[in-house]
Amino acid sequence: MLKVPVIDIQDRLDRLAKHAQKTADMVKTLASTRADLLKVLRPDQKYVLEMHEMQHDGRRAGSRFHEVHGYCMY
């Protein structure tokens, strides 16, 4: 019979926190990059970008981010 937990909960929580921080950093980078792009686009170009995002996403910009990185951020 085992006398120690099969899963080290503290280690698991530490890894989860590290992963969450990495995710938050990536989302901040994505938001910042998109904001920089919007600053240089003309209104008609912004419209095209937003239409593209809606057609390929259905929710909001960046929400398919989890499909690329393998986890859900919402």
Sine and cosine of phi, psi and omega as CSV:
sin_phi,cos_phi,sin_psi,cos_psi,sin_omega,cos_omega
0.00,0.00,0.68,-0.74,0.00,-1.00
-0.97,0.26,0.65,-0.76,0.04,-1.00
-0.94,-0.33,-0.05,1.00,0.04,-1.00
-0.87,-0.50,0.49,-0.87,0.03,-1.00
-0.88,0.48,0.58,-0.81,0.03,-1.00
-0.92,0.40,-0.57,0.82,0.00,-1.00
-0.90,-0.44,0.77,-0.64,0.08,-1.00
-0.99,0.15,0.97,-0.23,-0.09,-1.00
-0.88,0.48,-0.66,0.75,-0.01,-1.00
-0.89,0.45,-0.68,0.73,0.04,-1.00
-0.89,0.46,-0.67,0.74,0.01,-1.00
-0.89,0.46,-0.70,0.72,0.03,-1.00
-0.90,0.43,-0.64,0.77,0.04,-1.00
-0.89,0.46,-0.68,0.73,0.03,-1.00
-0.91,0.41,-0.62,0.78,0.03,-1.00
-0.90,0.44,-0.68,0.73,0.02,-1.00
-0.90,0.44,-0.66,0.75,0.03,-1.00
-0.89,0.45,-0.68,0.73,0.01,-1.00
-0.91,0.41,-0.66,0.75,0.01,-1.00
-0.90,0.44,-0.63,0.78,0.03,-1.00
-0.92,0.40,-0.65,0.76,0.04,-1.00
-0.89,0.46,-0.69,0.73,0.03,-1.00
-0.88,0.48,-0.72,0.69,0.01,-1.00
-0.87,0.49,-0.66,0.75,0.03,-1.00
-0.89,0.46,-0.66,0.75,0.00,-1.00
-0.92,0.39,-0.63,0.78,0.01,-1.00
-0.92,0.40,-0.64,0.77,0.06,-1.00
-0.88,0.48,-0.67,0.74,0.03,-1.00
-0.90,0.44,-0.70,0.72,0.03,-1.00
-0.87,0.49,-0.73,0.69,-0.01,-1.00
-0.90,0.44,-0.67,0.74,0.00,-1.00
-0.91,0.42,-0.69,0.73,0.00,-1.00
-0.90,0.43,-0.67,0.74,0.02,-1.00
-0.91,0.41,-0.65,0.76,0.03,-1.00
-0.88,0.47,-0.67,0.74,0.04,-1.00
-0.88,0.47,-0.64,0.77,0.03,-1.00
-0.89,0.45,-0.70,0.71,-0.03,-1.00
-0.88,0.47,-0.47,0.88,0.01,-1.00
-0.91,0.41,-0.48,0.88,-0.08,-1.00
-0.97,-0.23,-0.11,0.99,0.00,-1.00
-1.00,0.07,0.56,-0.83,0.14,-0.99
-0.96,0.27,0.31,-0.95,0.00,-1.00
-0.82,0.57,-0.64,0.77,0.01,-1.00
-0.93,0.38,-0.55,0.84,0.04,-1.00
-0.95,0.32,-0.61,0.79,0.07,-1.00
-0.88,0.48,-0.66,0.75,0.01,-1.00
-0.87,0.50,-0.72,0.69,0.01,-1.00
-0.89,0.46,-0.70,0.72,0.03,-1.00
-0.86,0.52,-0.75,0.66,-0.03,-1.00
-0.91,0.41,-0.61,0.79,0.06,-1.00
-0.91,0.42,-0.67,0.75,0.04,-1.00
-0.88,0.48,-0.72,0.70,0.01,-1.00
-0.87,0.49,-0.68,0.73,-0.01,-1.00
-0.93,0.37,-0.62,0.79,0.00,-1.00
-0.93,0.36,-0.56,0.83,-0.06,-1.00
-0.99,-0.15,0.05,1.00,-0.07,-1.00
-0.72,-0.70,-0.81,0.59,0.01,-1.00
1.00,0.03,-0.26,0.97,-0.01,-1.00
-0.89,-0.45,-0.99,0.17,0.01,-1.00
-0.41,-0.91,0.24,-0.97,-0.06,-1.00
-0.85,0.53,0.74,-0.68,0.09,-1.00
1.00,0.03,-0.11,0.99,-0.08,-1.00
-0.96,0.28,-0.20,0.98,0.11,-0.99
-1.00,0.01,0.07,1.00,0.02,-1.00
-0.79,0.62,-0.64,0.77,-0.03,-1.00
-0.90,0.44,-0.50,0.87,0.00,-1.00
-0.92,0.38,-0.54,0.84,0.02,-1.00
-0.96,0.26,-0.62,0.78,-0.12,-0.99
-0.98,-0.21,-0.03,1.00,0.15,-0.99
0.99,0.10,0.32,0.95,0.06,-1.00
-0.44,-0.90,0.33,-0.94,-0.02,-1.00
-1.00,-0.10,0.73,-0.68,-0.01,-1.00
-0.97,-0.23,0.05,1.00,0.02,-1.00
-0.91,-0.41,0.00,0.00,0.00,0.00
